[in-house]
Amino acid sequence: MNKQLKKTMKESDKLCIGCGIHAMKGFINVDIGPFQGVDVVHDLNVVPYPFKSNSFRLVVGHHVLEHLTDVTQVMDELYRICKDKAEVIITVPYYHSQGAFQDITHKHFFAVTSFDYFSDKWVHKYTDSQFRVKKVRMIPTRLGKCFPPSLRHWASLVFGEIIRELTFELEVVKRK
């Protein structure tokens, strides 16, 4: 590990997973390839991640979860490396949009309630890792902007291509 990376990891409690060529300033940027701005080269399908438990107060992932093999495993690992009450912001393509299906490397599709499985809202849980769903933002397509925000979700179920992507704001809930 080089000196600059050690300094970055010591000073930052913010992580960007799957940053690709869009590394974020002030974050530790991790991706599978040594792209410009990547601080840690690591395959996010492989656990454990090379970070200590309870290290991060903020994790951001933009269009990465849909490419990974096991979303539950990734969420468990994010839970491990995050501090209690850490914020996890995940953006994914909406399942009923062309963007979800056109990329043949996508392995998962996400709906408005997908992360409820990691909260206390859902009876059927697949993990002990717990996140509170603070907010779900539905980012509309050009056509979707023609619908009032309160109707976009329902319109997307009928017409499709109304919502382009979803951004989930989650909070880590660790038991004391």
N, C-alpha and C positions, 0 to 999 in steps of 0.2 A: 504494500500500500504506500503510495507516494505521500510526501509531506503535505501537499496542498489538500489531498483527499482527507487525511487525518484531521487537518485544521477544519475543513468544511464539516466533517462528521461531528467534531467536537462542538462547533458553534451552532449548528442547525438542528432543530427538532422538527423540521418539516421535510417530508418525503414526497417525491413525485415518482409514481410507478409507471413504467412503460412510456417514458417521455419521448422516445424516438428522437427526432431532430428538434423537438420543441422543449428543450431543457428550460427549467424555471429558475430564475435568479433567486438566491437565498434558500434554495431547496437542495437536498441531496437527490440527485437524479439517477434513477436506475432503469436499465433496459437490457435486453438480451444482446444487443450489439454495441460496439464501441463508437457510437455516433458522437458527433461533436456535442460537447456539453454533458455527456453521460459521465457521472462520477463513479458509479458502481456497475460493472457488467455482470448481470446475473439473470438466469432464466427464471422467471416468476412462477413457472410450473414446478420448480424444485424447491422444496422446503427442507430445512428451515432457511429463511432469508438471512443474509449475513449481517444482521443487526441484533443488538441486545433487546431483551424484553423491556417494555415500558420506556421506549426511547423517544417516541414521536407524539407531538400534540396536534399535528395536522398531516394528513395523507391525501394526496390528490391523484386521481387516475382518470385520464381522458381517453376514452375509446381503447381500453386495454382488456377489460374483463371478458368481453365477448370472444377474445382470441385465446384465452387460457383454458386449460383442460378441466380443472375442477374448481368452480367458483367457491364452494364451501371451504375447500382447503385454503384458498387465497384469503377468504374472509377470516378464517381461523388464524392465519398467520398475521394478518393486519391487526387483529385483536391482540395477539401476543406482543407485537412490537409497539403498539400504541399505549399511551398513558390512559388512565381513567379519565373520562370526559373528553378525550381527544376527538377532533372532528375528522371525518372521512368523507371526502367529496368524490363521488363516482359519476362519470358521464358515460352513457351507453346508448347505442341506437335503440329506438323504440321498435318493439317486435312487429308492429303492423305498418312498417315503412320499408321502402325499397332498400334503404341503407342497411337494414338489418340482414337482408338476404343477398344483396348483390356481391358482397365480399365473400368469396368461398372459404376464407380462413376463419370466418365466424363460427364458433361452436355453440354459442348460447344466445338466447333472445330474452329480452327483458320487458316486463309490463310494469304498470304503475305500482303494483303491490309486490313485486319480486323480492324486495328486501324486508318485507314483513316476516319472512321466514327466519330472520335473524333478530326479531324483536319479540317482545312479550305479547304481541297481538295475535300471534299464530299458534295454534294448538300443536300442529305437526312440525316439530323442530328437528333439524338434522345436525345440530351442533350446540354446544354449550356457550359458544361465543355469543354475546348479546350486544346489539346496537339499537339505539333509539332512532327511529326515522323522524328527523326534525322537519324535513321539507322535501317535497318532490316537485321539481320544476319540469314542465312539459314544454319543450322548445318546438314551436310550430314550423311547418313547411310554409312555403309561400301561399299555398292554398289554405292552409290552416289558419293563417292570419285573417282570413275572411270570416272566421267563426269567432264569436265572443269567447274569451278564455274559459268561462264556465261551461261551455258546450263542447270544447275541443276533444276532451276525452271520449265523450259519447259519440261524437261525430266520427272519430277515428275508428271506433269499433264497427261502424257501418261502412264508411267510405274508404278507410285506409289513407295513407299519405297526408294526414292532417297533422300528426305529431312526428317530428323528425328524430328527436332524441330526448332522453330523460336525464336529468341531473338529480342525484340523490344526495342529500345532506344528512349524514348519519353521525350519531354521537356514541362513542364507546362506553358501555356500561359494565364496569368491573365490579364483581362482588367483593365485599371487604371481609 
